[in-house]
Amino acid sequence: MVKTMDDFQGQIAVVTGATRGIGKSIAEAFLQNGARVIGLYSGAVDSTEQFIQDNKSNRDNFELFRCDVSNESAVTDLFRTIEGKYNSIEILINNAGIRNDSLLALMKAEQWQRVIDVNLTGTFLMTKQAVLLMMKNKYGRIVNITSPVARLGFTGQANYSASKAGQIALTKTLARETARKKITVNALSPGFISTDFIQDLDKEQLSSYKKMVPMRRFGTPEEVADAVLFLASKKAGYITGSVLEITGGL
């Protein structure tokens, strides 16, 4: 990870789903560029311990909290703690997300609801609290991690696709509401990225997906993190309501 064009020294960055995959790379990129990171995780204790081990040199610059982003009271309590300690934050990265695939005709209501709750409602709850803090200083950067399936649609992912399309609509609406407060709201749409999020797919399916990508390879978490840092930087002050795709041409 190279140093970004912007120095995040002294800024507070909240990253959901911060201890594994894309979220881990994003959190580590902020740490390497001077930010203090508040990382959220849900249930992966092993990955949390690994994150701490991998970032021992920056141990004084990050805190990890277990928080279900779909739980309103948990999110409210979290931000009450953050406000009490730091007063405000500068950056929110809504990265937490889950999949629970099934053909729509066979999808159980709870499969639909849980994906919507975490991916979309979680983004809403986190963003609402973050905006209230950011408005204190009339400055903020919000980046929502969405997906190309929001526009493409994938078989078996009606719930996931709907949640990601909803994130884009939320992004564009909130960008209009917060622009005068110097708070930018953008979405980042990674395609196939080499993380454990897609490793449960069989080899044939992975090979098929790779052939769909014009660059004929999957992206890396570090490539996503670089783009996040740009959108979260002061250099991106006139970019809001946008969706940046990192898909290899998908």
Steps between C-alpha positions, in 0.01 A plus 500: 500500500655827390439826677190673370491854365324612815620491859233368738698596809265582785187379323264238641391229254222256588511183290236227521596141427856610575679181598485293183506525122447838340419663833833389648692650209306825532558525875870424461536756220357771725733396782800515269401850395463652843131456588368366826275205414189381679442158352175306537454126472207266558598148597835400349717492813789321326526770235489765771796344680683476168434868428653594835805283432547641150483859623699485821714795391186716486330355810459841663316635196204267470212365704281204413136471601263209458179648360206370300445791260141390442416552869392860559566505873847347453590760238363784714701379801813474287474857377425625848834347603678650198353845561595489866861420416563686174210748470482449122628285213621584151454175307248214484551196279191278482661173398316238708299265283373144477367263235237229535435378148193321370273512199229751582218244469675287762632781718373503856372827639769497767771464232367810327457700819837426658694609191292817470542567874880476501586642158244777462348575839847475653622764257206722591549466877877558489471790260226676694711509815816595312335793325380640831861503625648629175263794494668635815812587300327535163731244347479132419569222254263205468574209266251216457637173362242377252525253209455474122218251565292807584480566125579156356299265720639152566299179511431405862582845635170688494541599866866602463438688173205688650700598807787632288269692267343651809842614621552689174162673528577591862840635393359728232220631722720569801760670280239762415399541863852551635683683222467844660646362821819400313422134556554287191322168450619258234475132417778267397403196295761222502454213259656161561763552770725223631365460854332224700169662402513311169709202606192293582426486126609186316798507261283478190294799609811700589649422159177606330494830691863571414421460131229765537762757601666671201831519693475124559590524867340576833587822679688527827379647829790745485373639168163565662663661804697741279177622342333537838786715623459731203125546553562558872770759435477876479602466134151359431315799644296563183397137452171402659207281402727296273552126454858398422529153350807282553409205285772440242251609236211277608 
